[in-house]
Amino acid sequence: MANVEIGSQAPDFTLDDCYGNTVSLSDLKGKKVLLYFYTSSGGGN
């Protein structure tokens, strides 16, 4: 994936929602979207 600059359009991606439905970012065009990304270090740090 290419680097994404601040202020540029987010690349389209598809994920399953909490109900098991497949949703693409492009399906939500024109709507407010909150993206929440998290990570786990797995090492207890």
N, C-alpha and C positions, 0 to 999 in steps of 0.2 A: 504494500500500500504506500502511496506517495505521502509525503509530509503534508499536513493540513495547516495552513496559516490561519492565525487569528483573524476573524472577520470573513473568512471564505466559507463557501457552501460545504456542508458536511457531506462526506461520501455516503451513498445509499448502502444500507445493510438490512438484513432480514433476521429476525429473532422470533422466538415463541414468547407470547405474553404469559401472564400467570394463570391463564385459563386454558393454555395449550393451543391458542390460535396463532397462526403465523402472521406477523406484521412486519411490513417494510417501512423504513423511514419515509420513503417516497409516498406511501399511502397516507401519511399524515401531513402532507404539504398544505400550508395555509393554516395549520392549527398550532397552538402552543404545545411544545414538547419539552419535558424535563428529562434529560439523560443523566443517569446516575451510574457511574462506573466505580467499582471497588476492586481491591486486590487483597490478597492475603499473603503475607511473607512466608508462612508455613514454617518459619524457623523460630518463632516465639520472640522475634525482635520488635 
